Amino acid sequence: MTPKSGVFLLGSCITAIAGVGSVFELSSGTPDLGNLKTGVILALSIPLTVLFFVVAVRDTRANMK
């Protein structure tokens, strides 16, 4: 694993945690940031998690020898 792929993997983990947190906040009924902001965070975190993970895997595979 290269430092670049590690950063992308870290980004994937952070966005996944944000997505899970958003789900719990929305399910509680009264999110701290409001429904709209929490929904936007959730909507952005799902594709970003997948994107960061795919980029990290591709970078690692490209640098394997």
Stockholm file with secondary structure:
# STOCKHOLM 1.0

chainA/1-65         MTPKSGVFLLGSCITAIAGVGSVFELSSGTPDLGNLKTGVILALSIPLTVLFFVVAVRDTRANMK
#=GR chainA/1-65 SS CCHHHHHHHHHHHHHHHHHHHHHHHHHHSSCTTCHHHHHHHHHHHHHHHHHHHHHHHHHHHHTCC
#=GC SS_cons        CCHHHHHHHHHHHHHHHHHHHHHHHHHHSSCTTCHHHHHHHHHHHHHHHHHHHHHHHHHHHHTCC
//
